[in-house]
């Protein structure tokens, strides 16, 4: 098996890179079907973790209606629309997003997603990011489920 591919990789030795260390198992790479993952849940405003990379969570969320006004002190958020459309309300303007569009909301910017009909959105944000940011309430999801 080729090193670094498949189910095994060479264990790293940063102190002694010339050492021939044993192979260790790694998670197999698998494709993710967004349609299947979105079909696996129906609740709104409750993000689900579907992946993780470089300290970031990839989350899926469905929503309809208005969310709460909030901001994130330390985290930027990326919203990628998979199906449907919504508007991101900012204090000084509104940005309309449709399937295939994405928006990065920088840390500290107060925002509120609003959807007139159900929308499916993929989120990219640092692990541990609270969905309601600086606001705690009934829509706060402290520990999102993993799909």
Residue frames as qw, qx, qy, qz and C-alpha x, y, z in Angstrom:
[[0.000, 0.890, 0.456, 0.000, 0.00, 0.00, 0.00],
 [0.379, 0.567, -0.038, 0.730, 1.29, 3.46, -0.84],
 [0.369, -0.293, -0.504, 0.723, 2.39, 5.41, 2.20],
 [0.085, 0.217, 0.140, -0.962, -0.13, 8.07, 3.19],
 [0.540, 0.029, -0.380, -0.750, -2.98, 6.58, 1.19],
 [0.645, -0.169, -0.727, -0.163, -5.58, 4.02, 2.11],
 [0.701, -0.640, -0.262, -0.175, -5.85, 2.81, 5.66],
 [0.788, -0.411, -0.067, 0.453, -2.25, 3.18, 6.83],
 [0.282, 0.901, -0.159, 0.290, 0.35, 5.91, 7.09],
 [0.666, 0.142, -0.446, 0.581, 3.88, 6.12, 8.37],
 [0.464, -0.811, -0.287, 0.211, 3.96, 7.50, 11.91],
 [0.300, 0.847, -0.146, 0.413, 5.81, 10.82, 11.96],
 [0.720, -0.461, -0.164, 0.492, 8.99, 11.28, 13.95],
 [0.186, 0.962, 0.009, 0.199, 9.88, 14.93, 14.03],
 [0.466, -0.785, 0.396, 0.100, 12.90, 14.40, 16.29],
 [0.394, -0.348, 0.786, 0.326, 14.34, 11.61, 14.17],
 [0.671, 0.488, -0.027, -0.557, 12.86, 11.71, 10.64],
 [0.375, 0.474, -0.767, -0.214, 15.31, 9.05, 9.42],
 [0.343, -0.112, 0.874, -0.324, 13.87, 6.42, 11.79],
 [0.393, -0.077, -0.750, -0.526, 11.73, 3.76, 10.17],
 [0.372, -0.039, 0.603, -0.705, 8.70, 3.86, 12.43],
 [0.215, 0.267, 0.937, 0.060, 5.84, 1.37, 12.16],
 [0.191, -0.327, -0.497, -0.781, 2.71, 2.12, 10.18],
 [0.152, 0.233, 0.675, -0.683, -0.35, 3.30, 12.12],
 [0.170, 0.565, 0.777, 0.218, -4.01, 3.08, 11.10],
 [0.056, 0.164, 0.030, -0.984, -5.76, 6.24, 9.92],
 [0.513, 0.473, 0.486, -0.526, -9.36, 7.08, 9.17],
 [0.451, 0.254, 0.693, 0.501, -10.32, 5.98, 5.67],
 [0.147, 0.246, -0.138, -0.948, -11.25, 8.76, 3.30],
 [0.231, 0.475, 0.848, 0.044, -14.89, 8.53, 2.32],
 [0.031, -0.311, -0.326, -0.892, -16.99, 10.80, 0.18],
 [0.118, 0.370, 0.637, -0.666, -19.88, 12.59, 1.82],
 [0.014, 0.488, 0.680, 0.547, -23.25, 12.90, 0.09],
 [0.100, -0.028, 0.258, -0.961, -24.79, 16.22, 1.09],
 [0.588, -0.180, -0.384, -0.689, -28.21, 15.07, -0.09],
 [0.695, -0.218, -0.683, 0.051, -28.03, 11.98, 2.17],
 [0.336, -0.094, -0.541, 0.766, -26.77, 13.95, 5.15],
 [0.268, -0.077, 0.051, -0.959, -29.47, 16.63, 4.79],
 [0.662, -0.197, -0.523, -0.500, -32.11, 13.88, 4.41],
 [0.548, -0.098, -0.763, 0.329, -31.00, 12.40, 7.75],
 [0.164, -0.374, -0.559, 0.722, -32.52, 15.22, 9.82],
 [0.031, 0.678, 0.566, 0.468, -35.48, 17.59, 9.72],
 [0.353, -0.776, -0.352, 0.386, -35.05, 19.91, 12.71],
 [0.318, 0.827, 0.076, 0.457, -34.38, 23.59, 12.12],
 [0.099, -0.875, 0.283, -0.380, -31.67, 25.80, 13.61],
 [0.792, -0.486, 0.368, -0.023, -29.78, 22.79, 14.97],
 [0.411, 0.704, -0.558, -0.155, -26.43, 22.38, 13.17],
 [0.975, -0.125, 0.184, 0.018, -24.97, 18.90, 12.67],
 [0.170, -0.715, 0.611, 0.293, -21.24, 18.22, 12.39],
 [0.928, 0.342, 0.109, -0.099, -20.39, 16.21, 9.25],
 [0.799, 0.371, -0.144, 0.451, -16.66, 16.79, 9.00],
 [0.461, -0.850, 0.101, 0.236, -13.59, 18.25, 10.59],
 [0.770, 0.367, 0.018, 0.522, -10.39, 19.67, 9.14],
 [0.409, 0.345, -0.178, 0.826, -7.60, 21.90, 10.41],
 [0.106, -0.217, -0.556, 0.795, -9.48, 22.81, 13.57],
 [0.391, 0.066, -0.153, -0.905, -12.63, 23.65, 11.60],
 [0.435, 0.260, 0.827, -0.244, -16.02, 21.99, 11.75],
 [0.229, -0.057, -0.604, -0.761, -18.09, 21.41, 8.65],
 [0.262, 0.277, 0.743, -0.551, -21.71, 21.64, 9.75],
 [0.117, -0.335, -0.692, -0.629, -25.06, 21.25, 8.02],
 [0.126, 0.328, 0.575, -0.739, -28.13, 23.13, 9.12],
 [0.009, -0.538, -0.680, -0.498, -31.70, 23.58, 7.90],
 [0.058, -0.373, -0.463, 0.802, -33.60, 26.68, 8.82],
 [0.016, -0.609, -0.566, -0.555, -36.72, 28.68, 8.16],
 [0.339, -0.887, -0.315, -0.007, -37.83, 31.96, 9.71],
 [0.101, 0.871, -0.282, 0.388, -35.66, 34.39, 11.62],
 [0.736, -0.096, -0.478, 0.469, -32.66, 33.54, 13.77],
 [0.407, -0.844, -0.199, 0.287, -31.42, 35.73, 16.63],
 [0.284, 0.891, -0.240, 0.261, -29.22, 38.76, 16.16],
 [0.814, -0.510, 0.157, 0.231, -25.73, 37.77, 17.32],
 [0.412, 0.797, -0.437, 0.059, -22.02, 38.03, 16.63],
 [0.942, -0.148, -0.132, 0.270, -18.93, 35.92, 17.28],
 [0.286, -0.916, 0.222, 0.170, -16.09, 37.63, 19.13],
 [0.377, -0.583, 0.658, 0.291, -13.34, 35.30, 17.90],
 [0.534, 0.107, 0.802, 0.244, -14.68, 33.30, 14.93],
 [0.339, 0.306, -0.407, -0.791, -15.36, 33.98, 11.27],
 [0.621, 0.222, 0.717, -0.225, -18.21, 31.91, 9.77],
 [0.147, 0.214, -0.646, -0.718, -18.77, 30.74, 6.22],
 [0.616, 0.332, 0.541, -0.467, -22.33, 30.04, 5.00],
 [0.065, 0.198, -0.769, -0.604, -22.65, 28.00, 1.77],
 [0.681, 0.200, 0.241, -0.662, -26.18, 27.55, 0.43],
 [0.257, -0.068, 0.939, 0.217, -26.83, 24.00, -0.74],
 [0.021, -0.478, -0.790, -0.383, -30.57, 24.24, -1.47],
 [0.150, -0.838, -0.512, 0.114, -32.99, 27.13, -1.24],
 [0.288, 0.559, -0.029, 0.777, -32.28, 30.74, -0.44],
 [0.446, -0.727, -0.420, 0.310, -32.04, 33.08, 2.51],
 [0.200, 0.839, -0.073, 0.500, -30.95, 36.55, 3.39],
 [0.617, -0.229, -0.404, 0.636, -28.25, 37.50, 5.81],
 [0.118, -0.937, -0.197, -0.264, -29.34, 40.60, 7.65],
 [0.546, 0.010, -0.281, 0.789, -26.59, 42.90, 8.83],
 [0.130, -0.674, -0.422, 0.593, -27.18, 46.09, 10.77],
 [0.040, 0.583, -0.178, -0.792, -26.40, 48.24, 7.71],
 [0.482, 0.351, -0.512, -0.619, -27.63, 46.05, 4.81],
 [0.844, 0.027, 0.471, -0.255, -29.08, 42.71, 3.69],
 [0.104, 0.461, -0.782, -0.406, -27.33, 40.15, 1.48],
 [0.882, 0.167, 0.101, -0.428, -29.43, 37.67, -0.54],
 [0.141, -0.430, 0.879, 0.150, -27.96, 34.18, -0.96],
 [0.864, 0.227, -0.083, -0.441, -29.12, 31.38, -3.29],
 [0.952, -0.081, 0.272, 0.116, -27.99, 27.80, -3.92],
 [0.775, 0.378, 0.042, 0.505, -24.32, 27.84, -4.86],
 [0.067, 0.827, -0.157, 0.535, -23.61, 31.16, -3.10],
 [0.694, -0.366, -0.450, 0.426, -21.49, 31.57, 0.00],
 [0.082, -0.881, 0.058, -0.462, -20.82, 34.36, 2.43],
 [0.616, -0.060, -0.521, 0.588, -18.10, 34.82, 5.02],
 [0.337, -0.884, -0.152, -0.288, -19.22, 36.78, 8.07],
 [0.429, 0.441, -0.517, 0.595, -16.14, 38.18, 9.82],
 [0.476, -0.386, -0.640, 0.462, -15.79, 37.93, 13.59],
 [0.135, -0.325, -0.301, 0.886, -17.45, 40.76, 15.46],
 [0.242, -0.055, -0.397, -0.884, -20.05, 41.48, 12.74],
 [0.445, 0.198, 0.651, -0.582, -23.61, 41.32, 14.06],
 [0.316, 0.111, -0.696, -0.635, -25.82, 39.24, 11.77],
 [0.581, 0.134, 0.626, -0.503, -29.09, 37.35, 11.53],
 [0.024, 0.000, -0.861, -0.508, -29.98, 34.70, 8.93],
 [0.532, 0.313, 0.390, -0.684, -33.61, 34.83, 7.73],
 [0.001, -0.012, 0.877, 0.481, -35.33, 32.36, 5.37],
 [0.574, 0.066, 0.008, -0.816, -38.90, 32.63, 4.05],
 [0.950, 0.062, -0.171, -0.255, -38.87, 28.91, 3.16],
 [0.853, -0.407, 0.278, 0.170, -36.67, 26.05, 4.34],
 [0.432, 0.796, -0.423, 0.029, -33.04, 26.35, 3.27],
 [0.947, -0.203, 0.011, 0.249, -30.12, 23.92, 3.56],
 [0.138, 0.923, -0.317, 0.169, -26.79, 25.49, 4.46],
 [0.870, -0.025, -0.260, 0.418, -23.27, 24.19, 4.99],
 [0.256, -0.952, 0.140, -0.091, -21.24, 26.04, 7.61],
 [0.760, 0.213, -0.332, 0.516, -17.47, 26.22, 7.98],
 [0.273, -0.854, 0.152, -0.415, -16.34, 27.53, 11.35],
 [0.165, 0.472, -0.774, 0.389, -13.75, 26.86, 14.03],
 [0.571, -0.280, -0.770, 0.053, -14.51, 23.87, 16.25],
 [0.308, -0.376, -0.595, 0.640, -16.34, 24.99, 19.37],
 [0.096, -0.126, -0.149, -0.976, -18.12, 27.91, 17.70],
 [0.201, 0.403, 0.748, -0.488, -21.46, 28.46, 19.42],
 [0.224, 0.491, 0.686, 0.488, -24.27, 28.86, 16.88],
 [0.116, -0.909, -0.384, -0.118, -25.75, 31.84, 18.72],
 [0.426, 0.535, -0.210, 0.699, -22.39, 33.49, 19.37],
 [0.106, 0.213, -0.473, 0.848, -22.64, 36.07, 22.14],
 [0.594, -0.209, 0.037, -0.776, -26.33, 35.31, 22.81],
 [0.013, 0.006, -0.985, 0.171, -27.56, 32.38, 24.93],
 [0.575, 0.082, 0.136, -0.803, -31.14, 31.23, 24.46],
 [0.821, 0.115, 0.467, -0.308, -33.53, 28.51, 23.34],
 [0.800, 0.590, -0.090, -0.061, -31.79, 28.18, 19.95],
 [0.049, -0.754, 0.654, -0.047, -28.32, 27.76, 21.43],
 [0.987, 0.062, -0.145, -0.023, -26.80, 24.37, 20.56],
 [0.370, -0.802, 0.468, 0.019, -23.79, 23.92, 22.84],
 [0.369, -0.328, 0.842, 0.217, -22.80, 20.48, 21.50],
 [0.652, 0.376, -0.263, -0.603, -23.99, 19.78, 17.95],
 [0.893, 0.005, 0.441, -0.086, -24.74, 16.19, 17.03],
 [0.067, -0.485, 0.725, 0.485, -22.47, 14.38, 14.58],
 [0.847, 0.358, 0.121, -0.375, -23.85, 12.73, 11.47]]
